[in-house]
């Protein structure tokens, strides 16, 4: 009973800190957009959120400094956005439903997220918007599994969004692997996994509240070697190699940042 009380107090403190931090950064953000520093401020916001939510990072490899890049990652939770946003200046490509999420949908819009609907008849229009971002030398982050998972395995990568590489032969690809661990870097138990991995039919609001009450986690992030997309015959081969890259780096030794 007492532990539940302190967990609730912790959650309320985190909400308060999150709102204060977000409000302050939004004020700065107003001046940053005209100056072209949108992603710089966004990255600072993500770093602050990591501390507020009790998330430590373990990082393998190095994110490429080349531009434009297509960064492809497995998907465990909405927290993936905060994790990757703290490490990389890039535009996220997200499912259309996220736009409707309370607060986070609005914040995603401010960060210039590209919202997509995976129905085939809309792919051409969405690829046009992605192509414009690439032409503007923006890095893109996609989650080609098509859904979030419990983090125990990585589902095969869907190849549809890799079609952007057909339009831009100069675009390079870097795979990213993410693994959710407990606060001390060990395996998550069932309760912890359900608190932090956002999968299945969990309602967002209830899951977010549960996450706020959690003890904190460590997220292991691995950056694979850069892939030259022009060296592949088709996007399915490219998606398969990127998938292998995401899996392989989850098992490498890492250092805490």
N, C-alpha and C positions, 0 to 999 in steps of 0.2 A: 504493500500500500504506500509506504514511504517512498520507495523507489519510483513508483508511478507519479507521485506528487512532484518529485524533483525533475523527472523527465518532462512533465508538463511545464514546469517553470523554465526549464532549458529551452523548450520549444517556443514559449512566449518571448524569451529573451532573444532567440534567433530571429523571430519574426520582426521584433522591434529593431534589431541591428540591421536586418535586411532592408527594411523600409527606409531607415535613416540613410544607409549607404546608397541605396538606389536613388532616393530623392536628391542627395547631394550630387551624385554622378550625372543625373538627368539635367541638373542645372548647368554643370560643366559641359554636358553633351550639346546643349543648345549653341554654345559658342564653338564647339569643336567641329560640327558638321560643315559650316561654311569654309573652315580652314582645311578641310580634308583629313581630319584626325578622328573620324568616326570609329574606325577599328582600334585605334590606340586607346581611346577611352573605354571602348567595349572590353578590350583585353584587361584593362585595369579593374573594371567592374567584376569581371569573372574571377580575377585573382582575389579580390575582397570577398566574394561569395564563397570561395573555397575555405577561407579562414572561418567565416561565419557558420558554415554548415559542417565544419570539422572534417574536411577532406584533405588528406595528404596525398602527394603524388610520388610515384617511383617511375623514373624515366629511363628507357633504353633507347640508344641510338640518338640521332639528331634530326630535327625537322629541316628539310631543305630550304635554302634561302633563295632558290630559283623562283622565277615568276614567268608566266602563270603556272600553278600547280593544281592538279586534281588530287586531293587527299581523300582516301577512302578508309572508313573505319567500321568496325563492328559496333552494334548498338545495344546498350544494356539499359539505359535510363535517360531521362531528361537531364540528369546531372552530367551526361557526356558532353553536353553543350558547354557547361561551365568548365569542365576539365580541359577540353580541346580549345575553347575560347581563351583560356589563360595561357596557353602555350603557343598558339598560332594566330597570326592576323589573317583571317580568311572569312569568306562569305559562306554561311551555312545553307545547305539545300535541305528543306524540311517538308514533311507531309503537310498537306493543306489543313488538317484538323488542328494543328498546333496554333494556327492563327486565332482560333476561338478560345484558347485556354485563358483563364483569368490571369491578368497581369503579364504572364510569360509570353502570351501571344503578342501583346502590345510591345513588349521589350524586344521580341524577335523581329518585329516589323521595324523598329527603330534601328536595329543592327543591320538592316538591309537584307534580311534573310529572303531567299527565293523559296516560295511555297509552291509545291507541285502536287498534282493529282496524277497518279500512275495509270489512269485509264488511257489506253493506247491512242484514242482519238485526240488527246490533248498533248501528247508527247512532243509533237512538232512545234507547237507554240511555246512550250516550256524550254525546249532545246534552243529556241531562238533567244530567249531571255538569258539562258546560261551562256550562249555564244557571245552575247553582248558583254557579259561580265568578263569572260576570258579575253576578249578583244581589248578590254580596259585594263588588262594585266592584273585581274583579281584572282586570288587563290580561291578554290571552291572546296568545301568539305561535304561529302555525301556519305550516307549510310546505306549501302547497297543490299543489305539483307532484306530491306523493305519493311522491317518491323523490329521492335526491341525484343530482347530475350532475357532469360534468367541469368545469362552470363556464363553458364557452365560450358556451353559450346558456341561455335560461330556457324550460323547457317550459311549455305552457299550464297555467293553474291549474285544478285540479279544484274544482267548486263545492260539493261535499257539505258541507264544514265551514262554508261561508258560511251554511248553514241556521240557524246560531245567531242571525244577524241577523233572521231571520223571527220568532224568539221574543223578541227584544229590539230594538225599533225605535230605542231610544235609543243603541244601540251604534254607535260610529263606527269607521271603518276607516282604517288608515294602511299604505300599501305600503312595503316595504323592498327595496332591491336590493343585492346583495353581489357583489363581483368580487374574485377572488384574483389578486394580483400578486406579483412577486418581491420580494426584500428591498429593492431600490432603487426599487420602484414601476413596473417594466417588466413586459412580458408574461412569463408562466411558460414555461420550456421543457418538453419532454415529461417529463423526469425529475422536475422540480419539481412539475408538475401531478399526476403519479401519487403523489408523496409527500404532497401536502396535500389534494387532492380525493378524497373517499371515494366511489367509484362502482363500478358493475359488481359483480364477485364477489370483490373483495379481502377476504381474511380480516382481521377487525378487529385482532387482535393483531399480525400481521406489518405491517399498515399503520401502526399506532400506533408501532411500533419504528422504522420507516422515517422517519416524521414527526419523531421525536425526534432523528434524526441529521441532519435538514435544516438549511440555513443560516438559516432564518427567512423569513417572508413579510410582505407588506403586504396588508391586506384593506380594500377600498374599500366603504364603507357609505353608501347614500343613503336618506334619509327623504323620501317624497313628501308632497304636501299631504293633509290629512285629508279623508276622504270621508264624507258623510252617507249611511248605508246606507238610511235610510227614503225617500230620493229615487229609489230604483231599483225597477223593476217586479218583478224577480226576481234570484235570487242568481247566475245565469249572467252577467247584465250586470255585476253587482258584481265578480265574479271576473275578468272581462275587463278592466275598468278598473284593478283592482288589479294585474293582470299588466302592463299598459301602464306603470303607475307604477313598478314594479320595474325594468323595462327602461330607461326614460328616464333615471333618475338615475345609471345606471352611466357615463354619458358626460359628466356635469357636472364642472367643475373642483372640486377639493377641497383641504382643508387637513389636515395631520397633527396628530393629537391625541397 
